[in-house]
Amino acid sequence: MVAAIVIALSLFLAFIRGGQLNRLKNVNLRLPHLAIVSFILDFFPSHLNHVPSWVLFIVFIVKYALLFMFIFFNSKHKHIKIIGMGILMNFLVILLNGGAMPVSRHALEIPSLAKQIEMIQSGVLTNYTLMTDKTPLWILADIIYIPWPKEQFISIGDITIMLGIFLLIQDIILTE
């Protein structure tokens, strides 16, 4: 939801600054199917009990490998590198925490997140875990509280990705 707001805000600001939305169709991204397949893999049912953890780990590695290849092949776009830095931050913290993104323990204090926290604690949401004192790279975990539009925690990597997307859209729409 936050990403959708960032994209809409970037489009709006670029338009106000004299940009033309039709320039989006001229974007020449190489191998876009790599990113598309990676995003499709995001919907792989990690909450199913019958899926072995090693399969989930392979899906995680493949998903990020596809994203890194997409970033590499499109690094001529300067803001793609910022997106890649955010993806790398998220990848590292997830990798070092067994394939799950650590979430701040402060999430326990937010009533609207109770269902998600219960699902994390019960093992239904296997792609998340609650932080502990021994969480590796905790600074890159979902520790930044966003109260609106939907209460959630996001990571520095998420913010970096959104910044890169914002700047990329600005660059594309404002460049002739």
PAGUDO-38920 format. One record per residue (C-alpha): residue in three letters; x, y, z. Coordinates in pm, whole numbers. Layout:
BEGIN
- ALA:X:Y:Z
...
This chain:
BEGIN
- MET:0:0:0
- VAL:282:241:87
- ALA:453:159:-244
- ALA:133:239:-436
- ILE:114:577:-262
- VAL:480:649:-342
- ILE:423:564:-709
- ALA:107:778:-727
- LEU:284:1068:-554
- SER:580:1043:-790
- LEU:352:1040:-1095
- PHE:157:1338:-960
- LEU:467:1543:-879
- ALA:627:1465:-1213
- PHE:308:1572:-1390
- ILE:295:1899:-1190
- ARG:661:1963:-1278
- GLY:575:1947:-1648
- GLY:641:1582:-1710
- GLN:446:1378:-1959
- LEU:296:1046:-1855
- ASN:322:910:-2209
- ARG:701:896:-2162
- LEU:648:590:-1943
- LYS:577:386:-2257
- ASN:924:473:-2390
- VAL:1108:312:-2100
- ASN:1350:56:-2231
- LEU:1395:-198:-1953
- ARG:1587:-509:-2049
- LEU:1452:-852:-1956
- PRO:1143:-728:-1768
- HIS:1020:-1089:-1742
- LEU:1288:-1148:-1475
- ALA:1121:-897:-1243
- ILE:774:-1021:-1333
- VAL:858:-1384:-1251
- SER:1023:-1271:-926
- PHE:706:-1086:-823
- ILE:494:-1390:-914
- LEU:716:-1601:-687
- ASP:623:-1361:-405
- PHE:282:-1525:-412
- PHE:425:-1875:-369
- PRO:219:-2024:-87
- SER:477:-2019:192
- HIS:198:-2064:447
- LEU:114:-2415:328
- ASN:220:-2675:582
- HIS:313:-2940:327
- VAL:582:-2728:156
- PRO:925:-2828:289
- SER:1138:-2542:420
- TRP:1414:-2623:170
- VAL:1168:-2562:-117
- LEU:1075:-2225:32
- PHE:1444:-2139:63
- ILE:1507:-2228:-304
- VAL:1209:-2012:-408
- PHE:1355:-1727:-197
- ILE:1699:-1761:-363
- VAL:1552:-1783:-714
- LYS:1326:-1483:-652
- TYR:1616:-1264:-545
- ALA:1851:-1400:-812
- LEU:1599:-1294:-1076
- LEU:1572:-948:-921
- PHE:1950:-908:-905
- MET:1981:-1012:-1272
- PHE:1710:-760:-1366
- ILE:1893:-486:-1172
- PHE:2225:-580:-1336
- PHE:2088:-573:-1690
- ASN:1915:-239:-1628
- SER:2184:-62:-1428
- LYS:2223:201:-1702
- HIS:1920:364:-1538
- LYS:2088:539:-1245
- HIS:1794:501:-1008
- ILE:1771:127:-1070
- LYS:2093:104:-867
- ILE:1915:261:-568
- ILE:1636:5:-602
- GLY:1903:-266:-619
- MET:2062:-141:-296
- GLY:1726:-170:-118
- ILE:1670:-518:-259
- LEU:2019:-619:-142
- MET:1948:-491:211
- ASN:1625:-691:232
- PHE:1793:-998:83
- LEU:2078:-993:337
- VAL:1859:-959:645
- ILE:1620:-1229:522
- LEU:1905:-1462:424
- LEU:2080:-1427:761
- ASN:1752:-1491:941
- GLY:1672:-1824:782
- GLY:1460:-1694:496
- ALA:1229:-1480:711
- MET:1213:-1103:750
- PRO:1240:-1011:1118
- VAL:965:-781:1246
- SER:1006:-545:1541
- ARG:875:-679:1870
- HIS:691:-346:1904
- ALA:439:-495:1661
- LEU:309:-691:1963
- GLU:184:-362:2108
- ILE:-32:-268:1808
- PRO:-384:-414:1827
- SER:-447:-396:1452
- LEU:-143:-620:1389
- ALA:-252:-889:1637
- LYS:-375:-1131:1368
- GLN:-53:-1104:1166
- ILE:161:-1144:1479
- GLU:-39:-1451:1578
- MET:18:-1596:1230
- ILE:393:-1527:1258
- GLN:415:-1684:1603
- SER:215:-1991:1499
- GLY:432:-2045:1192
- VAL:160:-1973:936
- LEU:351:-1672:795
- THR:687:-1840:749
- ASN:837:-1549:559
- TYR:834:-1335:877
- THR:974:-1384:1223
- LEU:971:-1173:1539
- MET:1301:-1009:1626
- THR:1504:-1122:1924
- ASP:1814:-985:2093
- LYS:2020:-1211:1865
- THR:1863:-1117:1531
- PRO:2142:-1074:1274
- LEU:2139:-741:1088
- TRP:1840:-629:1294
- ILE:1893:-272:1172
- LEU:1779:-388:824
- ALA:1468:-564:956
- ASP:1110:-434:954
- ILE:1166:-187:1240
- ILE:1016:136:1103
- TYR:657:187:1210
- ILE:417:328:950
- PRO:79:418:1106
- TRP:-92:516:782
- PRO:-253:417:547
- LYS:-226:73:702
- GLU:-39:11:1025
- GLN:274:-184:947
- PHE:649:-205:991
- ILE:886:-160:700
- SER:1261:-182:657
- ILE:1534:56:549
- GLY:1555:-160:236
- ASP:1186:-99:165
- ILE:1238:276:199
- THR:1542:263:-30
- ILE:1345:67:-291
- MET:1059:319:-275
- LEU:1303:610:-304
- GLY:1458:449:-612
- ILE:1116:392:-769
- PHE:1014:751:-691
- LEU:1331:892:-850
- LEU:1312:656:-1149
- ILE:958:768:-1227
- GLN:1059:1134:-1192
- ASP:1353:1080:-1425
- ILE:1151:896:-1689
- ILE:856:1135:-1697
- LEU:1064:1453:-1689
- THR:1334:1351:-1940
- GLU:1273:1428:-2305
